[in-house]
Amino acid sequence: MSHQSISLLKNLISRITTGSRIQTRSVTYKTRPVTVIHGDVTNEVEQVMDAMHAPVYFETYDIIKGKYESFATGNGGIDTEEQSAFECRYNNVDIVVIRENTEGENAVREHQVVPGGVIQSFKVTMTKFWSDRIAKFAFEYAQSNKRKKVTAVHNKQKDEIFMKLADAFFLESSQEVAKMYPNITYDEICIANCCLQLVEKPERFDVIVTQDDLCGNIVSNIAAGVAGGSIMPGGHFGCEHAVFEQVESVGIGDNPVALLMYSVMMLRYLKLLLSADRLETAVKRAISEGKCGNNSTTTQDVVDAVIANLD
């Protein structure tokens, strides 16, 4: 990996993590623009931001006319041990899933060999550069957030590798980067066993990284379901921009808890750390009071409960 790439990744990681607990935090922030792609409950997020006087302003964007490219997705959740107001099958689960966004299935390279009969897909496109980048991203995230272990997920089965060259790039990169972080435990697991372990012993995982976007999508949705389903937030990180949303394919419709928690991720990405801490604390208080886990609770009820718990 080039020095330029490492420098870029360190700069990116520093923007999305809270960093050291003893860092100095300024109470004066420059107002930052936030682009909103309107959904069912994005207006409620704006309500909370206004109530807490977060130093951001909102602008709308037509997603049909725009284009955005991200290279990493980070799906994080609320620790099941902390959120006892929600009924969870497991305790002590706190997993972050990081996956590649621009390669693997997202490469989408295919053509029709025989009209109306045969379609050939070249969806597994991997490069050493991107393998280095996603591995470095995962370990930088783990180190910055005081995580203890990174697990690389691959398609290896026993002594065979289905995608020998693609998996070789990814595992080689992960092993090389792991040597640079001796304080972080590194291990590897095949996708089939990973899915099984997520259901049986999810507490064994800390940070999971996948290069294959299909594997990453499967793993992140299982992890989200284990830890709380539709309340899980997620983010997509590019070199200069980031997009935050509810973890896809879980739950029915948008959940205000997920949207508020990915707003916390957004505020930390913008280095608005005091605002991020205030919002996260308010959401957790509302959850602990049982005001977010009732089926009869409306979206506005959740918003009102969070606003009432703002310091």
N, C-alpha and C positions, 0 to 999 in steps of 0.2 A: 504494500500500500504506500502511495506517495506521501511525502510530508504535507503537501497541500491538502490531500484528502483527509489526513488525520487532523489537521488544523481545522478544517471545515466541520468535521464531526464533533470535535470538542466544543466549537462555538455553538453548534446546534444543540448539543446535549445541555450546555450551560443555560440555554434559553428555556428548556422544558422541565428542568428539575429545580428543586428548592435549594439544593446545595447545602452547605454547612449550617448547622443550627446556631452557630455563634456569629454568623455574618451580620453586618450592620444593615438595617433596613431603613430607608428613608421614607418619610411620610409625605413627601412631595413627589408627585408623579406627573409626567406629561400625558395628556389625554391621548389615548390610542384608538385608532379606527378598528372596528370589528364589522366584518361583512356578514350579513345574515341571509341565509337561504331559507326563506320562510317555510315552516312546517306547521303541524297541528298546535304546538305549544311554545313556539319560539317567542311569541309575544309575552308569555309569562316569564321567560328568562329576562327579557328586557325590563319587566316590572321589578324583578328582584334587583337587577343591576342599578336601576334608578333609585330604589329604596336605600341601597347601601352606598349610593354616591360613588360607585366605582368609576375610576378615571378612564372610561371608554365611551365612545359614541358609535351608534349603529348606522350602517348603510346597507341597502338592499342590493342584490345582485341577481341577474338573470342567468341561471346555470346553463340554460340551453345555448347561450351565446358565448359562454366562457370556457376556458380550458385550464385544468390544474393538474400538475403531476407531483405525486409524492412517492418517496422511496421506502418509507417505513410506516407501519401501523402499530400503534401501541394500545392494547386493550387492557385497561386496569379496572379494578373494582373496589368496592367498599369491603373492608375486612369483615368477615362473617362473625368474628369474635366480638367486634365492637357493636355491630348492628343487631343486638339481641331482639329488637322489636319485630324483626322479620323472622319468620320461621324458616330455618335453614336445616338441610339434611346433615351438613357437616359444620364443624367448628374449626377455628384456627386455619382458615383458608385465606390466603392473600397472594394471588397470582397475577403476574403481568405477562401478557403474551405479545411478543414483538415479531412481526412478519414482514417479509419483502413485498412491496406493492407493484413493482415495475417489471418483474420477471416471472418465470414460471407460467402459470395459466393466464396471468394478466398480459403476457406478450401477445396473445391472440393472433397467432400466425397460422392461417389455414387456407386451403384452396380446394376447389372442386376438381377432382381428377377425372371423373366420368359424370357428365351432366345428368342430374336426376338419379345417380346411382352411388357414387363413391365420393366422400369428402375426406381429405387428408389434413390432419391438424398437426401443426408444429407449435404446440403451446408450451413446451418445456424448454425455455431458452435461458441458460445460465451463463454468467461470466465471472471470472475471478475477481474483477474489480467490485462488482455488486456484492459478491459473497463476502469479500473483505469488509465492505461498507456496513452491511447489516450486522455482521458479527461484532464489529467495532461499536456500532450503535448500541447493541444489547449490553456489552460489557461496560461501556461508559455509563449507560443508564443504571446498571446494577451498582457500580461504584459510587455514583453521585447520590443514589438513594439508599445507600447502606444495605443493599441486598447481599445475600450470602452465596447464592448459587445461580448459575446459568445452565440451562439444559437445552441442547441442540436437538431438534426433531428432524428425522430423515426418513428415507424409504428403504432402509436396510433391513433385510429379513434373514436371520441366521448368517450364513456365510455368503449370501448373494446380495447384490445391490441391483434393484430394478433399473435405476438410472445411474449407471456407474460413473460416468463422467460428471454429470450434474451434481450428484451427491458428493463426489470426490472434491470438487471445488469448494462446496459449502463446508464439509467436515474439515478439510485441510485449513481453510480460513479460520474456522472456529477454534481449532486446536492451536494454530499459530497465535491468534489474538489472546487465547486463554493464558498463554505463557507470560503475557505482559501484565496479567492481573493475578499474582500468586495468592492474594487474600480471598479470591472468589473461587469457590468450588465449581468445577466444570464436569458435566457428564453428557452422555448422548443416549438417545432412545429412539426406537423406530416408531412411526406414526401409529401403527396398530396397538402396540403396547402402551404408548402414551395415552391414547383414548381410554384404554382399559384402566390404567393407573389413575387417570383424572376422575374416573367414576368410583374406583375402589379406595384410593389413597391420595386424594388431591393435595393434602397437606405436605406431601413430599416435594412439591414443585414450588419454585420461587419466581424466577424469570425464565420464560420459555421463548426460544427464538427459532423461527423457521424461515427457510429461504423460499420454499415452495408456497405460493399464495393459497393454493387449494388446501394443503395441509394446515396452513395457518388459519384459514377460515374455519375449518372443522374444529381445530383445537380451541380457538378463541370462543366459539359458540358453546362448546361443551363446558369450558371453564366458566363462562358467563352463567350458564344454566346451573352449574354446581354452586356458584357463589351468590346467585340471586336473580338470575334471569334478566328481566327488562330494566333493572336499575343500574346496569353496568355502563360506564362511560367509555369512550374510545377516542383516539386521535390519529390523524394521518400527518406525517411530518415530511416536508420537503426541505430543500436547502435554504429557502428563503421564506416559505409560508407554511401554514399548518391549517388543517380542517378538523373540527371536533364534532362528534356526533355520538348518539347512542349506539352501542354494539349492535351490529346488524343481525337480522334473522332471529332475534330473541324477543319474546313477549309479543303482545298484540298492540300495535300503535305506539306512539311516543309516550314515554314515562317522564313526568317532570323531575323525578329524582335523578334519573340518568342525565337529563339535560342540564340540571343544576350542577351535577358532579363533573360533567365534561366542561362546564363553564369554569369550574375550579382549575381543571387542567389548562384551559385557555389562559386564565389569569396568571398562572405560574409560567406558562410559555412566554407571556408578555412581561414577566418579571414584576408583576403587581402582587407581590407576596403577601402583604398585609390584607389586601382585598380577598385573595385566595383563601387565606386562613380563616377570615371572618365568615366567608360563605360556607366553607367546608364545616366549620363548627356549628353554624346555624342549621345546616341540613342534618347533621348527625344528631343534634338536639331534637329536632322535629321528629326524626325517626325514632329516637329513644322514648319520646313521649307518646308513641303510637299514632302519630298524626299522618303518617305516610303509608301505612301498610293495611289500611282498611279498604275493603272493596267498595264501600259506600262513599269513600273520600273522593271529592272532585279535584280536578287540577287546580282550581282556584283555592281550594282548602289547603292544599300542599303549599302553594305560593304564600298564602297568608300566614301559615305556620312557620315557614322559613323566615319570612320578614319579621315576624314577632320575636324570633330567636336571634336576630342580629344584635351583636354587641354595640 
